[in-house]
Amino acid sequence: MQIIEKESAASVNWQLNGSFILNPELRQKALDVLDQTPFPTTKTEAWKYTRVAKIKNSTLSVQENPLTVNGNFGLEENSIQYVFVNGHFSAELSSKNYPEGLKIEALSQMEATEAAVLGTAVPLDGEVFSAINTAYATDGLYVHVSAKMQIEPTIEIIQINTGKNILSNLRHVLVAEAFSEVRFVQRSISVDGSENFTNVISEIRVGKNAKMVIDKLQEEDESCFQISTELVDQEQDSNFTINTVTLNGTLVRNNLTIEVNGQNCETHLNGAYILNGNQHVDNHTIVDHKVANCESNELYKGVIDGKATAVFNGKVFVRKDAQKINAFQSNANVLLSDDATINSKPELEIYADDVKCSHGSTTGQLDEEAVFYLRARGLSEASARQLMVGAFVEDVLQKIENESVTNRIHSILKERFNWVIE
C-alpha cells in the first residue's frame, strides 16, 4: 500500500493503490510535480476564492478493483452509453454496439501501445490536480470519430461514484476528425455515494469543419467534490459548444481552456449553476483566439441561495495577428439570500486592433416590484419568485438542444428546489 506523507502536494493521507492507465514515464513526471508542488491556497491567484483544504485533508482511497451498481443511468434509450463506476469501466452497464466510423473504447480495454501515447498534451507544471489525474488515472474513454462521419446517437459518458471517501481519476480523449459531427452528454452522479472526489480531465480535438457538442451535467451528492478539466483544440472552420450545468456537489471546480487554432471557428460556452446550502462552485474559462476571423460567445448564469458561494473567472485572449474576432462574454447572478456570495471576474486581453469584443458581469437580487406585480395577479410569493428565477436561468438552458438533458435538469430542479420550469 502506498501512502503519501511528504510536505508537498504529495503529503496528503490518501491511499493510492491499484493499476494506473497512463504510461510510466508520464506518470513519473506527474509524481515529480506532486513531490515539488504544494496544493493551491487562496494566495494562489487562480484559486483565490476556492479553498481546497477539505479535499487535501480528506482520507481518500482509490477503488482498486472494478465494481458495478444496479440501475439504468442513460438519459436516452438509443444513446451510446459508457459507464464508469468509481473510476473503472463497467462493461455490464455500457453499450455493446456502435455505428461504423466510430472508434470508442475504455482506456483499460485498449492495447498498451495505444494507451501509451495518450495524455502527453496536458500541462503538469504547477497543476496539482492535473498531476494527480495523470499519476493515478484508472480509466477513461477514448472516442475517435472518422472524417466525414455524422454520429447520430448521442454518446453518454456516465461517471458514477458510490461508497465513501473514494478518489476517482478519469482521463477522456475525444477526437472529431475533419467534417465529422458528434454530440456528448457527460454526467457525474452519486449512487449511495458520499464524500467522494472525482477528478476528470478531457482532452478534446475538433478537426477542420467538424462539429462537437458537449452537455455536461454535474449532479453528484451534496457532500462530494469534483474538479473537471477540459482542454480543447479547435482547427479551421470547426464548431465547438459546451453547456455546463452544475446542480449539486459541495465543491465543484470547472477548468475549461479552448485554444482556437484555425480561422473561421465558432466557440460557444454556456453555463448555469444553481446552488444552495454551503455549496461552492468555481467556473474558470479561457478562450484563446490565436488566429483571425473567429467568433466566441460565453454566457454563464448563477442562482445562489443559502450560504453558497460561486466564482466565475472567464478570460478571453485575442492574439496580435488575430484580427476580425468577435468575442462576447457575460456572467449574471441572482443572490436569493443575504449570505450568498459571488466573485465574478470576466476578463479580456486584446492585442489586435480590428476586433469586436465585450464582457460584462451583473449581480443582484430579485426585483421586488416585479414580485409584487406577479403577486397582484394571483401568484403566491413563492410562485412569483420561482417564476422569475426560472426565467432567469432558462436563458441558458434553452441553449441546450438535447431534450433529454433539459428534461433531466428540470426534474432535478423540481426534486431539489421545488421549481417547475415550463
C-alpha positions in Angstrom: 0.0 0.0 0.0 1.3 3.4 -1.0 0.7 6.3 1.5 2.0 9.7 0.6 3.5 11.5 3.5 5.6 14.4 2.4 5.2 18.2 2.8 4.2 19.0 -0.8 1.0 18.0 -2.6 2.3 14.5 -2.0 1.7 14.9 1.7 -1.9 14.0 1.7 -3.1 11.0 3.6 -4.5 9.2 0.6 -4.2 5.5 -0.1 -3.2 5.1 -3.7 -3.0 1.5 -4.6 -4.0 -0.1 -7.9 -3.3 -0.3 -11.6 -3.0 3.1 -13.4 -3.6 3.6 -17.1 -1.1 6.2 -18.4 2.5 5.3 -19.4 5.1 5.0 -16.6 7.3 7.8 -17.9 4.5 10.3 -17.9 3.2 9.1 -14.5 6.7 9.6 -13.1 6.8 13.2 -14.4 3.5 13.8 -12.6 4.7 12.3 -9.4 7.8 14.6 -9.6 5.4 17.6 -9.9 3.4 16.4 -6.9 6.6 16.0 -4.9 7.7 19.6 -5.6 4.4 21.5 -5.7 2.1 22.4 -2.8 -1.7 22.4 -3.0 -3.1 25.7 -4.2 -4.2 28.2 -1.5 -6.1 31.4 -1.5 -2.7 33.1 -2.1 -2.6 31.3 -5.5 -4.2 33.7 -7.9 -6.1 31.1 -9.9 -7.5 29.7 -6.7 -8.0 32.9 -4.8 -11.7 32.3 -3.9 -11.7 28.5 -3.8 -10.3 26.6 -0.8 -9.3 23.1 -1.4 -8.3 22.2 2.1 -11.3 19.9 2.5 -10.1 17.9 -0.4 -6.5 17.9 0.8 -7.4 16.8 4.3 -9.8 14.1 3.3 -8.8 10.5 3.8 -9.3 9.2 0.3 -8.5 5.9 -1.4 -8.5 4.6 -4.9 -11.0 1.9 -5.8 -8.6 -1.0 -6.6 -11.0 -3.4 -8.3 -13.9 -2.6 -10.6 -17.4 -3.0 -9.3 -20.8 -2.3 -10.6 -24.1 -0.8 -9.3 -27.7 -1.6 -10.2 -29.7 0.6 -12.5 -30.1 2.1 -15.9 -28.4 5.5 -16.0 -28.7 6.7 -19.6 -30.9 9.6 -20.4 -31.7 8.4 -23.9 -32.9 4.9 -24.9 -30.9 4.8 -28.1 -27.8 6.5 -27.0 -24.3 5.0 -26.8 -23.6 4.7 -23.1 -20.2 4.3 -21.5 -20.4 4.0 -17.7 -17.6 4.3 -15.2 -18.0 3.4 -11.5 -15.5 4.8 -9.0 -13.1 5.4 -11.8 -13.4 2.0 -13.5 -15.2 1.0 -16.7 -18.4 -1.0 -16.2 -19.0 -3.3 -19.2 -22.2 -4.5 -17.7 -23.8 -1.1 -17.7 -22.3 0.1 -21.0 -23.4 -0.2 -24.6 -22.2 -3.1 -26.8 -22.9 -1.8 -30.4 -21.7 1.3 -32.2 -22.1 2.8 -35.7 -19.4 2.5 -38.3 -16.8 5.3 -38.4 -16.6 5.4 -34.6 -13.8 4.0 -32.6 -14.8 4.0 -28.9 -13.4 2.1 -26.0 -12.4 2.4 -22.4 -8.7 3.1 -21.9 -8.4 0.0 -19.9 -9.6 -2.1 -22.9 -7.1 -0.5 -25.3 -3.8 -2.1 -26.5 -1.0 -0.9 -24.2 0.8 0.6 -27.2 -2.3 2.7 -28.0 -2.8 3.9 -24.4 1.0 4.7 -24.0 0.8 7.7 -26.4 -2.2 9.3 -24.6 -2.1 12.2 -22.0 1.1 14.0 -23.1 -0.6 17.2 -24.0 -1.9 18.1 -20.5 0.3 20.7 -18.7 1.6 19.5 -15.4 3.9 22.1 -14.0 2.2 23.8 -11.1 -1.0 22.0 -11.8 -1.6 19.7 -8.8 -4.9 18.2 -9.8 -3.8 17.5 -13.3 -0.7 15.8 -11.9 -2.8 13.7 -9.6 -5.0 12.7 -12.5 -2.0 11.9 -14.7 -0.3 9.8 -12.0 -3.4 8.0 -10.8 -5.9 7.8 -13.6 -7.5 4.3 -13.5 -9.6 4.6 -16.7 -11.4 6.8 -19.1 -13.0 6.9 -22.5 -11.3 7.1 -25.9 -13.5 8.3 -28.8 -12.4 8.8 -32.4 -14.9 9.9 -35.0 -13.6 9.3 -38.5 -13.6 12.1 -41.1 -16.9 13.0 -42.7 -18.9 10.8 -40.3 -22.0 12.2 -38.6 -22.6 10.1 -35.5 -26.4 10.1 -34.9 -26.8 8.6 -31.4 -25.6 10.7 -28.6 -22.6 9.4 -26.7 -23.3 9.4 -22.9 -20.3 9.4 -20.6 -21.7 8.5 -17.2 -19.4 8.9 -14.2 -20.8 7.2 -11.1 -19.4 7.4 -7.6 -20.6 5.1 -4.8 -19.4 4.3 -1.3 -17.5 6.8 0.8 -14.1 8.6 0.6 -13.3 7.3 -2.9 -10.9 9.1 -5.3 -11.8 8.6 -9.0 -9.4 9.9 -11.6 -10.7 9.6 -15.2 -9.0 10.7 -18.4 -11.1 11.1 -21.5 -9.8 11.6 -25.1 -12.4 12.9 -27.6 -11.4 13.4 -31.2 -13.7 14.5 -34.1 -11.9 14.4 -37.4 -12.5 16.7 -40.4 -16.1 17.3 -41.5 -17.4 15.0 -38.7 -20.2 15.6 -36.2 -20.7 14.2 -32.7 -22.7 15.0 -29.5 -21.8 14.0 -26.0 -23.6 14.0 -22.7 -21.2 13.9 -19.7 -22.9 13.2 -16.4 -21.5 12.9 -12.9 -23.8 11.2 -10.4 -23.8 9.6 -7.0 -25.4 6.2 -6.3 -25.3 5.8 -2.5 -22.1 7.8 -2.6 -20.8 10.5 -0.2 -17.6 12.5 0.5 -16.1 11.2 -2.7 -13.7 13.1 -5.1 -14.0 12.9 -8.8 -11.0 14.3 -10.7 -11.6 14.2 -14.5 -9.7 15.5 -17.5 -10.9 15.6 -21.1 -8.5 16.1 -23.9 -10.6 17.3 -26.9 -9.7 17.9 -30.6 -12.2 19.3 -33.1 -10.9 18.9 -36.6 -11.4 21.0 -39.7 -15.0 21.7 -40.3 -16.0 19.4 -37.6 -18.8 20.0 -35.0 -18.8 18.8 -31.4 -21.4 19.5 -28.7 -20.9 18.5 -25.0 -23.7 18.8 -22.5 -22.1 18.4 -19.0 -24.4 17.8 -16.1 -23.0 17.7 -12.6 -25.4 16.2 -10.1 -23.3 14.3 -7.5 -24.2 14.1 -3.8 -24.0 17.4 -1.9 -21.1 16.1 0.1 -18.9 15.2 -3.0 -16.0 17.1 -4.6 -15.3 17.4 -8.3 -12.6 19.0 -10.4 -13.3 18.8 -14.1 -10.9 20.0 -16.7 -11.4 20.3 -20.5 -8.6 21.1 -22.8 -9.9 21.8 -26.3 -8.1 22.3 -29.6 -10.2 23.8 -32.4 -9.0 23.6 -36.0 -10.1 25.6 -39.0 -13.8 26.1 -39.6 -14.8 24.0 -36.6 -17.7 24.5 -34.3 -17.5 23.6 -30.6 -20.2 24.0 -27.9 -20.1 23.1 -24.3 -23.0 23.5 -21.9 -22.1 23.1 -18.2 -24.9 22.8 -15.7 -23.9 22.3 -12.0 -26.8 21.3 -9.7 -25.1 19.7 -6.7 -21.8 18.9 -5.0 -20.1 20.5 -2.0 -17.1 21.8 -4.1 -17.1 21.9 -7.9 -14.3 23.4 -10.0 -14.6 23.5 -13.8 -11.4 24.4 -15.7 -12.2 25.0 -19.4 -9.4 26.0 -21.8 -10.1 26.4 -25.5 -7.3 27.1 -28.0 -8.8 28.4 -31.3 -6.0 27.4 -33.7 -7.8 27.8 -37.0 -9.7 30.5 -38.8 -13.5 30.7 -39.1 -14.2 28.9 -35.9 -17.2 29.2 -33.7 -16.9 28.6 -30.0 -19.9 28.6 -27.6 -19.6 28.3 -23.8 -22.8 28.2 -21.7 -23.1 27.6 -18.1 -25.7 27.5 -15.3 -25.1 26.9 -11.6 -27.9 26.6 -9.1 -26.6 26.4 -5.5 -28.0 26.1 -2.0 -26.7 25.3 1.5 -22.9 25.5 1.7 -22.1 24.6 -1.9 -19.2 26.2 -3.7 -18.9 26.2 -7.5 -16.0 27.8 -9.4 -16.0 28.2 -13.2 -12.7 29.2 -14.7 -12.7 29.5 -18.5 -10.1 30.6 -21.1 -10.8 31.1 -24.8 -7.5 31.8 -26.7 -8.1 33.3 -30.1 -4.8 32.7 -31.9 -5.8 33.4 -35.5 -8.2 35.7 -37.3 -11.9 35.6 -38.3 -13.4 33.7 -35.4 -16.3 34.1 -33.0 -16.8 33.1 -29.4 -19.9 33.5 -27.2 -19.9 32.9 -23.5 -22.9 33.0 -21.2 -22.9 31.9 -17.6 -25.7 32.4 -15.1 -25.9 31.6 -11.4 -28.7 31.3 -8.8 -27.2 31.3 -5.3 -29.1 30.6 -2.1 -28.3 29.8 1.5 -24.7 30.3 2.4 -23.5 29.0 -1.0 -20.6 30.7 -2.9 -19.8 30.9 -6.6 -16.8 32.0 -8.6 -16.7 33.0 -12.2 -13.4 33.8 -13.9 -13.5 34.0 -17.6 -10.6 35.2 -19.7 -10.6 35.8 -23.5 -7.2 36.3 -25.3 -7.1 37.9 -28.7 -3.5 37.5 -30.0 -1.7 40.1 -32.1 -2.5 38.6 -35.5 -6.0 37.6 -34.6 -7.9 40.3 -36.4 -11.7 40.2 -37.1 -12.5 38.5 -33.9 -16.0 38.7 -32.4 -15.8 37.7 -28.7 -18.6 38.2 -26.2 -18.7 37.2 -22.6 -21.4 37.6 -20.0 -21.9 36.5 -16.4 -25.1 37.2 -14.4 -26.0 36.1 -10.9 -29.0 36.3 -8.7 -28.5 36.1 -4.9 -31.5 34.7 -3.1 -30.2 35.2 0.5 -28.1 37.7 2.4 -25.5 35.1 3.0 -25.0 34.0 -0.6 -21.8 35.2 -2.3 -20.5 35.5 -5.9 -17.0 36.5 -7.0 -17.1 37.4 -10.7 -14.2 38.5 -12.9 -14.7 38.4 -16.7 -11.5 39.5 -18.5 -10.3 40.5 -22.0 -6.7 40.6 -23.1 -6.7 42.1 -26.6 -3.5 42.5 -28.7 -5.2 43.1 -32.1 -7.0 46.3 -33.2 -9.7 45.2 -35.6 -12.0 43.2 -33.2 -15.4 43.3 -31.6 -15.2 42.2 -28.0 -17.2 42.8 -24.9 -17.6 41.4 -21.4 -19.9 42.1 -18.5 -20.9 40.9 -15.1 -24.1 41.6 -13.1 -25.1 40.6 -9.6 -28.3 41.4 -7.8 -31.4 40.2 -6.0 -34.9 39.6 -7.4 -36.8 42.7 -8.4 -39.3 43.2 -5.5 -41.5 45.3 -7.7 -41.8 42.5 -10.2 -42.5 40.1 -7.4 -45.3 42.4 -6.2 -46.6 42.7 -9.7 -46.9 38.9 -10.1 -48.5 38.5 -6.6 -51.1 41.1 -7.6 -52.1 38.8 -10.4 -52.8 35.9 -8.1 -49.4 34.2 -7.7 -48.1 33.3 -4.2 -44.9 34.9 -3.2 -43.0 31.6 -3.6 -44.5 31.0 -7.0 -43.7 34.5 -8.1 -40.0 34.2 -7.1 -39.8 30.7 -8.7 -41.2 32.1 -11.9 -38.6 34.9 -12.0 -35.7 32.6 -11.1 -36.8 30.0 -13.6 -37.0 32.6 -16.4 -33.5 33.9 -15.5 -31.8 30.6 -15.7 -33.8 29.3 -18.6 -32.0 31.8 -20.8 -29.0 29.4 -20.6 -31.0 26.1 -20.5 -32.7 27.0 -23.8 -29.3 26.8 -25.5 -29.2 23.0 -24.7 -30.7 21.3 -27.8 -30.8 17.8 -26.3 -34.3 17.5 -24.8 -33.4 14.5 -22.6 -30.8 16.7 -20.9 -33.2 19.6 -20.3 -35.8 17.2 -19.0 -33.3 15.8 -16.5 -32.3 19.3 -15.4 -36.0 20.3 -14.9 -36.5 17.1 -12.9 -33.6 17.8 -10.6 -34.8 21.4 -10.1 -38.2 20.1 -9.1 -36.7 17.5 -6.7 -34.1 19.7 -5.1 -35.6 23.2 -5.2 -39.3 22.5 -5.9 -39.1 24.6 -9.1 -41.3 23.9 -12.0 -40.0 25.4 -15.3 -42.1 25.2 -18.3 
